[in-house]
Amino acid sequence: MIIKRKKNIRQRGSKTHGYGSMKKNRGAGNRGGRGNAGSGKRADQSKPTMLKNKRRFGKLGFKSKSRKIIISITLRHIEEKLAPLVSEGRATLKDGVYHINLKDIGCDKLLGKGKLLHKYRIECESASKGAIEAVKAAAGEVVIKEPVEKKVADEAIEKSQKKGKGSDGQKDGSDEEPSEEP
């Protein structure tokens, strides 16, 4: 076996590292520029391969601050995890009916996949039609509550309407008596 030293060890102490004059290997000019510079300047050599990658160029959208991520849970999952939910105190049994608030579980929406073997009273922000029908078929009920943010917004709108303000923030003329002009 031939034992050979690495090339860069032989270049230690050498000013040019085998490139000859310093200006031949100086900066990004030696590479044709930084980043994607020079990618398709002459005869389009590498441009087609770069254009195939759609994520390479342009901006890639934005993250909406108003978008809410909805976490859903199915009836089958609730049925499977019923014993742990009761032992943790997230579900309670009263008069043969299991009471579950999906906020306690960390979910927002109830989906209807699965079969129910017990009676449930489920409180949630939203539920699919199939979920509501399946729970009713099992002699239970689904209570849909409004989200807290929506309630606060609705109350603010009602207050502004009671004050006699319209959508543009100015008073409507409906409260005042019409003035007679000569």
Secondary structure in CASP SS format (residue, H / E / C, confidence):
PFRMAT SS
TARGET T0000
AUTHOR 0000-0000-0000
METHOD secondary structure of the structure
MODEL  1
M C 1.00
I C 1.00
I C 1.00
K C 1.00
R C 1.00
K C 1.00
K H 1.00
N H 1.00
I H 1.00
R H 1.00
Q C 1.00
R C 1.00
G C 1.00
S C 1.00
K C 1.00
T C 1.00
H C 1.00
G C 1.00
Y C 1.00
G C 1.00
S C 1.00
M H 1.00
K H 1.00
K H 1.00
N H 1.00
R C 1.00
G C 1.00
A H 1.00
G H 1.00
N H 1.00
R H 1.00
G C 1.00
G C 1.00
R C 1.00
G C 1.00
N C 1.00
A C 1.00
G C 1.00
S C 1.00
G C 1.00
K C 1.00
R C 1.00
A C 1.00
D C 1.00
Q C 1.00
S C 1.00
K H 1.00
P H 1.00
T H 1.00
M H 1.00
L H 1.00
K H 1.00
N C 1.00
K H 1.00
R H 1.00
R H 1.00
F C 1.00
G C 1.00
K C 1.00
L C 1.00
G C 1.00
F C 1.00
K C 1.00
S C 1.00
K C 1.00
S C 1.00
R C 1.00
K C 1.00
I C 1.00
I C 1.00
I C 1.00
S E 1.00
I E 1.00
T E 1.00
L H 1.00
R H 1.00
H H 1.00
I H 1.00
E H 1.00
E H 1.00
K C 1.00
L H 1.00
A H 1.00
P H 1.00
L H 1.00
V H 1.00
S H 1.00
E H 1.00
G C 1.00
R C 1.00
A E 1.00
T E 1.00
L E 1.00
K E 1.00
D C 1.00
G C 1.00
V E 1.00
Y E 1.00
H E 1.00
I E 1.00
N E 1.00
L H 1.00
K H 1.00
D H 1.00
I H 1.00
G C 1.00
C C 1.00
D C 1.00
K E 1.00
L E 1.00
L E 1.00
G C 1.00
K C 1.00
G C 1.00
K C 1.00
L C 1.00
L C 1.00
H C 1.00
K E 1.00
Y E 1.00
R E 1.00
I E 1.00
E E 1.00
C E 1.00
E C 1.00
S E 1.00
A E 1.00
S C 1.00
K H 1.00
G H 1.00
A H 1.00
I H 1.00
E H 1.00
A H 1.00
V H 1.00
K H 1.00
A H 1.00
A C 1.00
A C 1.00
G C 1.00
E E 1.00
V E 1.00
V E 1.00
I E 1.00
K C 1.00
E C 1.00
P C 1.00
V H 1.00
E H 1.00
K H 1.00
K H 1.00
V H 1.00
A H 1.00
D H 1.00
E H 1.00
A H 1.00
I H 1.00
E H 1.00
K H 1.00
S H 1.00
Q H 1.00
K H 1.00
K C 1.00
G C 1.00
K E 1.00
G C 1.00
S C 1.00
D C 1.00
G C 1.00
Q C 1.00
K E 1.00
D C 1.00
G C 1.00
S C 1.00
D C 1.00
E C 1.00
E C 1.00
P C 1.00
S C 1.00
E C 1.00
E C 1.00
P C 1.00
END
